[in-house]
Amino acid sequence: MATLQETLARKIPAWREEVRDLVQNHPDRVVSEITVKQIFGGLRGVKALICDTSFVDPEKGLFIRGIPIIELTHRLPEEIFFLLCTGELPDEKARINLQEDLKARSEVPQYVWDMIKALPPGTHPMILFSTAIMALQRYSVFSRRYNEGLPKSDYWEAVLEDALQIIAKIPTLAAGIYRMRVLQKKRILSDPSLDWGGDFAHMLGLEDGQGEFANLIRLYLVLHSDHEGGNVSVNVCRIVNSALSDPYYSIAAGLNGLAGPLHGLANQESLKFILRIKDAFNGVPRTEQLREFVWETLRGGQVIPGYGHAVLRATDPRFKAFLEFGKRVCPDDPIFRIVEKLYEVVPPVLQEHGKAKNPWPNVDAISGSLLYHFGLRQFEFYTVMFAAARILGMSAQMIVDRAILLPIVRPKSVPVNWVKQLIST
């Protein structure tokens, strides 16, 4: 198999022809309608975006380029990025080529570390992470080549170059922020013999005698890599990039969306709930005790964090993948045991309660508990972990958007009075 760049160059002409045919031959075909509830409800369920990299089936969960995510859990994050971009998994030669390419681009300039050090104490790790990516924008290939007159047909090549530069530096940047600003310790240097996810785990510096923390990080990066094109982080990134802002600007914008409590903080809320249960019962509660605790939470007008999903109507397969990992690696950990018990107790309670459209757990119900097991217990850093993974999907979707020549995103907005008049006619 060819390199990532060569594979994309081979496939893109056919992708463009496919899009051109759809637009030219079916321009007025109605794809979706919108209700008043949807226009005031965040456009939930409105089919208005193109995303070939991934798809969420309400019953079967996440598919990456048509492959169920559960079938990709043994793959490396680098392989998933190749798959997201091209629709093909790399062979060994292509994988090694991509890994070597990323290693060659991985060094973070000293001025970025100086800037991270200079920001005030207490600055949130996501601010540090987003700002660091913005600080690297001076190296943007897309920005330079665009100003030189880059043809529209070649935009994807420059976006890919920027994306590779950013992705290559993510483990070093994220782990460096964790060590320097969260733990107040020295950075750990990269080990060039390791894969992308393994090196990330190495630089975080947590004890890992059996190599299972590195396995968790690889799995975490794969499972969180992409999730359709309409979630806040990816959607914001794509909108900004559609204006031909380069990937540095675009990814930073997406990360700022990811930092919101309704998006990237969900795993923290789930873990806090689990720890509250552990504290309330001085350990793992009995099933009846946990059931009553869940009911009391619902009666108090609160939700059960990690349960329900905007699209899914079944147990998230990413939850199942983490669950199998936990059963193998830490079956006796009290935090993990509470996660298992919640999975047993919560769905029937929510079904009896009757208000939840989906009573089943999503990935956030478990991901934080496994990070916690290995000693990564600084909640404010969890969003950075999510962001490190989601940058793979953001990058792939930008590359594909520019490859198939999508225009700037510019939907029409209307006033509330316009909707009122529409209803009254």
N, C-alpha and C positions, 0 to 999 in steps of 0.2 A: 504494500500500500504506500501511497505517496505521503508527503508531509501534510500537515494541516492546511498550509497555504495552498499547496498544489491540489489537494482534495476539494477545497472550496472553489478554486479557479475552474476546476472541471465541472462542478455541479451548478454553479451560479447561472450560466446561460440557460439551462433548462428551467431553473426556478423563475427566471425573468420571463421566459416565454409562457410559462404556465400562468403567471399573474397577468401578463399582457392579454392573453386569451380570455381570461375571466372578465377583465375590465372592458375589453372591446366588444365581446360577444354577449355579455349579460349585464350591461351597466345599470339597468333599472330593476333588476330582480330584488324583491324585498327580502332582506335577511332577518330582520328583527323589528318588532314593534315595541313601543314604550308606553307604560301606563303612568298615570299621575303619581301613584305610589312609588314607582321606580324613579321618576324624575326628582322626587323629594327624598328618595331613599338610597342615594349614593350610586344610582344606576345599577343596582344589584340585578344580575341576571340578563342585562341587555347585551346582546351579541354585537359588539361594536369594535372589536380589535382582532388583529391577525396575530397568531402565535403558533409557530410550527415546532418550537423547541420542546414544549411540554403541554399536557392536557390532563385535566382532572375529571374523571368519570365519577358521578355522584355515588355509585355503588362499588366501583372497583378501585378508586383512588387515583394516584398520580402515575402518569405514563411519561417517560422521557423518550421523545421521538418514536412513540408507538410501543415502547418496551415497558412493561410494568416495573415500577421502581423496585419492587421486591426481588426482581431478577437481576438487579444491578448492584446489590449490596456488597458483593465481593469485588467490585471494581474500584479502581483508584479515582480520586477526584479529577486528575488530569484526563483520564479516559472519558469521564462523563463530560468534561468540557469539549473534548473532540467530538463526542456524540452529539451534544447540544448544537454545536456549530454546523456539523456536516450531515447528520443523520446516520452516520456510520461509526461503529466502534473501531479504534485504531488497532492495527496488528502490532506485533512487538516492535518492529522497526519504527513505525510511526509514533508509538508511545515513547520510545527512547528518544527519538528526535525531539518531541515536544518537551520532554523532561529536561533534556540538555539545553534547549532553547530557553526554558524558564530559568534554569540555574544561571545561565549566562547573563540574564537581565535582573537578577535578584538583589543586587547591591543597592542599599538605600543611601543617598548622599548624606554627608555629615550635617549639612545645614538643616535637614529635616529633623534629625535628632536634636540639634540645638534648639530648634523651634519648639519641639515637644517638651524639652526641659524647661523652656522659658515661660510656657503658659502657666497661669496661677495654680497653686495647690487647690485641689478639689475639682479641677476641670474634669468633666465626665469623659470616660474613655472613648465614647462615640464622638465627642467633639474633637478629641485628639486624633482619632482615626480619620474622620472626614476631613479635618484640616490638613492632615499629612498628605492625603491624596490630592487635595487642592494645591498644596505646596509643590507637588511634583509636576504640575501642569506645564511648567516652562519647557518640559521635554516632549510635549505633545507633537507627534508626527503629523496627526491630522491637521492641527492648527497651522503648522508650518506649510504643509503641502497645499492646503486649501488657499492660503494666502499667495502661493506661487501659481495658482490656477489649476488645481487638481480637477480632472474631468469627473463628472458625477458618477460615471460608470466605475470609477476606481475608488470611490469613497470607502468602500468596505475594506480595502487593503490597508488604508491608513488607520481606520478604526480598529482593525485587527492588531496592527502594530502597537497602538496605544493600549489596547486591552491586554496584550501579552506582557507589556511593561508593568502594568498595574498588578495583574494576577501574580506575576513573578515575585513581586515585593510584598504581597499581602501577608504571608506567614511571618516574615521578618518584622514588618511594621506592627502587626497585631500582637505578636509575642513580645516585641520590644516595649510596646506600650504597657502590656501586662506586667512585665518585669520592672520597668523603670518607674511607672507612675502608680500602678496598683499595689505592687509588693514593695516598692522602694528598694529594689535590688538591681544588681548589674544585669545587663543583657547577656544572653547566651548566643554565641555565634552559630551561624548556620553550619550544618554538616552536609557537604555537597554529595555525600554518598547516599543520602536518604531521598525518598520520594517527597512530593510536595506536602502531603498531609503528615507524613512521618516526621519531616523536618519541622513542621509547625509544632507538633507535639514535643519534639526534642527541645525547641527553643522556649516553650512555655516552662519547661524545667520541673515539672511535677514527677514524683517518683513513679517509675514504670518498669519494675524489674522483670515482669513477664511480657512486656510489650503490648499489654491490652489497652493502655491509655492511648497509644498511637493508633491501635485498631479502632477505638471509639472515635477519635478525631477524624480518621478517614471516613468512617461510616457517617458521622455527623455532617461532614462536608458534602458527601454524596446526597444524603437525604434532604438537605436544605438547599441544594444547588439551584433549583428552579421550581416554579409552581404557577404555571400559566403566565399570561401577560397583563392581567388586570389587578394583581395585588399592588398595594401602594408603592412599595420600593421599586419594583420593576417598571410599573406604569409611569411613575414620575421620571425615572431614568430615561425611558424611551421617549417621553414627551420632550424632555430637555434636549435629548440627542436629535430629535426630529427637527429642531431648530438649527441643527448643525453645530451646536455646542459640542466640543470634543468630549471623549469618554471620561476625562478627569472631572470636568464640570458635571457631566451627566451622572456618573457613579456617585459623586459626592452628594448630589441632589437626592438620588435614590436612597442613600444611607440616611440622610436627614429625615426622610419619610419612614424608613425602617425603625428609627428611634422612637416612634410614637407608641404610647401605651396600648393602642388597639392593634398593633402590628408586631413589632419585634420584642416587646416586653412580656408577651403572653407566657413564655416558658418560666420567667421569673415569678409571675403571679401563681402559676401552678405549683412551683416548688415551695413558695411561701405557704400555700395552703397545706401542702403535705407536711411541712415542718410544724405548722400549727397543730395538726392532728397528732404528730409525734409528741409534742410538748403537752398537749391536753391529756394524753393517756400514758405519758412517761414511757413511750415505746409504741409497739404495734397494737392497735386496739382489736378486740374481738369483732367478728362480723356484725353482730347486732349493735354493738357500740358505734361502729363506723356508720352503719345505716342511720341510726338516730342522729349522729353528728351531721350527716348530709342533709337529713330532713330539717334539722334546726337551721342550717345554713340557708336552705331554700325558703323556709318560713320567715326568715329575717330579710327576705327580699334580695338576697345575694345569689350569684350564679356559682356553679362549680367550675373553677378554672380548668381549662384543658379539655372540656367536654362540649361538643357541638362544633360545627364548622359552617362557613358561608356556602360551601358547595357540596361537601361530602354528606352522604346520608348513610354511612356505614363506618366501621372502625377504620381509621386511617392506617393504611399498610405501613407507613413510616413508624407509627406507634408499634405495630407488630414487630417490625425489624429491630427496634430498640428493645422491645420486650424480650425477644429471643436472645439478644446480646446480654441483657441483664441476667436472664435465667442461667446463662452459661458462665458469666464472669462473677456476678455478685448476688447469688440467690438468697443469701442470708442477711444482706444489708437491710436494716430496718426501714430505711427510706424506700428502697426498692420494693420491699414487701408491702408497704402501704400503697404504693403505686399499683401493685397486683391486686390488692384487696379493693381499691377504689374501682378498678376495672370490673370486678365481680359485683360490686354493690351499686355503683352510680347509675348505669344504664337502666336497670329495673326501676329504681327510684324515680328517675327522670321520666320514664314512660308512664309511671303511675301519676306523677305530678302533672303531666299532660301539656306543659307549656313549651318544651324543647322540641324543635323540629328534628333535631338529630341528637339522640342521647349517647352517642358513642364518642370515645376519646379521639383527639387529634394528636399530632406529634408533640405539641407543647405539654401534654399531660405527663410526659416521661423524660424528655431530652435533658431538662435541667437536673433531674435526680441523678442521672448517670455522670454528668460533669461534677456534681457535688460529691459523688462516691469517690472519685479519683482526687479530690482535694481542691478542685477549682470552685471555690465557695464565695467568691466576690461577685455578687449578683450584678453589679453595675457593668461587669465585663461580658455578661452573657450576650448582650445585643451585638457586641463586636464579633463574637463567635458566629452568630447568625449571619452577620454582614459579610464575614470572610467567605462563607459558603455562597451566599446569594450573589456575590459579585460574579461568580461563574455564569449564572443565568442572565444577569444584567448584561454582561459582556457579549454572550452568545446572541441574545436578542437584538442588541444594537448592531452586531455584525450582519445578522440576517436582514434586519430592516434596511440597512444601507445596500445590501446585496440585491434585494428585490425592488429597490428604488422607491420605497414608501415616502410620501410627502410629509410636510410638517403637519402635526396634529392640531386641528383647529375646529372643534365642534361649535355649533351655534348655541348661544345661550338666549334665554327668554326671561322676561320679568314674571313675577308671581301674578300680576294683573293679566298678563297674556294667557296664563293657564286658566285663570278665573273666567276670562271672556270665552275661552275655548269651551269650557264646561257648560257655560250658560247658553251657547248657541245650539 
